[in-house]
Amino acid sequence: MFRLDGHVALVTGAGQSVGAGTARVLAAQGATVAVNDLVAARAEATVKEIEQAGGQAFAVPFDVLDRDAVLSAAATVRERAGKPIDILVNNAGIHSDMVARQFRELDPKLWRGPIELNIFGSINCVHATLEDMIAAGWGRIIQISSGAGRVGLNIGVAVYGAGKGGIESFIRHISQEVARNGITANSLALGLMNNTANGDQKVTGHLARQVPVGRLGTPEDIGAAVAFLASEEASWITGQTININGGATTS
Ligand SMILES: NC(=O)c1ccc[n+]([C@@H]2O[C@H](COP(=O)([O-])OP(=O)(O)OC[C@H]3O[C@@H](n4cnc5c(N)ncnc54)[C@H](O)[C@@H]3O)[C@@H](O)[C@H]2O)c1
């Protein structure tokens, strides 16, 4: 079950952490993975890991905010993989301008980055891949979101949360528009991952201690959920946002 042989996945922001883990799991399930990142060396490093594990991958460095670059990368993937992208994982979502700060203290210059990356970065990728999925009569769109898009948190992530909430809404609408084309579109609302908690104990330390299952998320936890949503077996799941957070919030 949940094999992805013959499919071509694009994972954005896959040069490290969640995206890299997701790319590794999709490749282990048999997909050919186009590994995107803004930083080419990171994308290449993930490709190397996948190849060393016996999987198929190649790097496609580009900025998801550059619509022309996204379109041209989709064409490059079509050519290199011999078929178009049919699994899109919109993972790039942490903008370099993102700081954890109470909204009243946040410089207005820092408002746009997290919102634009999460909304327009993902919209650009959906735009560049949707027609190919429709032509194939099969596709999977998986949006990596965050609990911050679903619940209010007092940890200084209001504009980031606005970006996540906005893109989750877009994904729900897309799911309805293409449901008869064999395409599903879902979001995963992640809880606290091990890379973030290690990076900023002051902001997230108390949240980390409260995760009911007693540990933080790993990239492979997310990769497993993405592989499931990407699989044939998940074809009746669409338009959903699924919490994946060790029980930190329930629904
Ligand atoms: N880490 C967490 O605790 C956590 C929690 C909830 C949700 N998330 C979500 O998970 C996803 C991955 O988070 P992460 O912690 O692995 O991030 P990260 O910052 O460790 O890695 C993200 C990668 O995306 C790349 N990137 C940034 N901007 C890009 C752009 N414009 N185009 C292409 N690539 C770009 C970066 O170079 C980086 O390699 C994000 O959508 C984030 O919002 C993370």
The ligand as a MOL file (V3000), in Angstrom:
LIG
                    3D

  0  0  0     0  0            999 V3000
M  V30 BEGIN CTAB
M  V30 COUNTS 44 48 0 0 0
M  V30 BEGIN ATOM
M  V30 1 N 9.4040 23.7100 11.9690 0
M  V30 2 C 8.2400 23.7800 12.5870 0
M  V30 3 O 8.1420 23.6800 13.8340 0
M  V30 4 C 6.9980 23.9690 11.7830 0
M  V30 5 C 5.7730 24.0040 12.4580 0
M  V30 6 C 4.6110 24.1660 11.7200 0
M  V30 7 C 4.6850 24.2800 10.3330 0
M  V30 8 N 5.8930 24.2580 9.7250 0 CHG=1
M  V30 9 C 5.9190 24.4100 8.2690 0
M  V30 10 O 6.6840 23.3730 7.6980 0
M  V30 11 C 7.3140 23.8450 6.5010 0
M  V30 12 C 8.8000 23.5760 6.5680 0
M  V30 13 O 9.3260 24.1930 7.7170 0
M  V30 14 P 10.8390 23.9170 8.1780 0
M  V30 15 O 10.9080 24.2000 9.6260 0
M  V30 16 O 11.2710 22.6110 7.6490 0 CHG=-1
M  V30 17 O 11.5790 25.1020 7.3910 0
M  V30 18 P 13.1350 25.3860 7.1950 0
M  V30 19 O 13.3050 26.8610 7.3090 0
M  V30 20 O 13.9810 24.5000 8.0610 0
M  V30 21 O 13.3770 24.9340 5.6820 0
M  V30 22 C 12.6600 25.5320 4.6610 0
M  V30 23 C 13.4540 25.5430 3.3690 0
M  V30 24 O 12.6890 26.3450 2.4470 0
M  V30 25 C 13.5900 27.0890 1.6580 0
M  V30 26 N 12.9120 28.2760 1.1330 0
M  V30 27 C 12.6230 29.4260 1.7970 0
M  V30 28 N 12.0620 30.3190 0.9610 0
M  V30 29 C 11.9760 29.7140 -0.2500 0
M  V30 30 C 11.5050 30.1260 -1.5190 0
M  V30 31 N 11.0160 31.3630 -1.6920 0
M  V30 32 N 11.5680 29.2510 -2.5640 0
M  V30 33 C 12.0850 28.0130 -2.3940 0
M  V30 34 N 12.5680 27.5710 -1.1980 0
M  V30 35 C 12.5140 28.4110 -0.1520 0
M  V30 36 C 14.7240 27.4460 2.5850 0
M  V30 37 O 15.9230 27.7280 1.8530 0
M  V30 38 C 14.8390 26.1970 3.4690 0
M  V30 39 O 15.8240 25.2930 2.9910 0
M  V30 40 C 6.9580 25.3190 6.3820 0
M  V30 41 O 5.8520 25.4900 5.5310 0
M  V30 42 C 6.5920 25.6960 7.8020 0
M  V30 43 O 5.7260 26.8080 7.8210 0
M  V30 44 C 7.0450 24.1000 10.4050 0
M  V30 END ATOM
M  V30 BEGIN BOND
M  V30 1 1 1 2
M  V30 2 2 2 3
M  V30 3 1 2 4
M  V30 4 1 4 5
M  V30 5 2 4 44
M  V30 6 2 5 6
M  V30 7 1 6 7
M  V30 8 2 7 8
M  V30 9 1 8 9
M  V30 10 1 8 44
M  V30 11 1 9 10
M  V30 12 1 9 42
M  V30 13 1 10 11
M  V30 14 1 11 12
M  V30 15 1 11 40
M  V30 16 1 12 13
M  V30 17 1 13 14
M  V30 18 2 14 15
M  V30 19 1 14 16
M  V30 20 1 14 17
M  V30 21 1 17 18
M  V30 22 2 18 19
M  V30 23 1 18 20
M  V30 24 1 18 21
M  V30 25 1 21 22
M  V30 26 1 22 23
M  V30 27 1 23 24
M  V30 28 1 23 38
M  V30 29 1 24 25
M  V30 30 1 25 26
M  V30 31 1 25 36
M  V30 32 1 26 27
M  V30 33 1 26 35
M  V30 34 2 27 28
M  V30 35 1 28 29
M  V30 36 1 29 30
M  V30 37 2 29 35
M  V30 38 1 30 31
M  V30 39 2 30 32
M  V30 40 1 32 33
M  V30 41 2 33 34
M  V30 42 1 34 35
M  V30 43 1 36 37
M  V30 44 1 36 38
M  V30 45 1 38 39
M  V30 46 1 40 41
M  V30 47 1 40 42
M  V30 48 1 42 43
M  V30 END BOND
M  V30 END CTAB
M  END
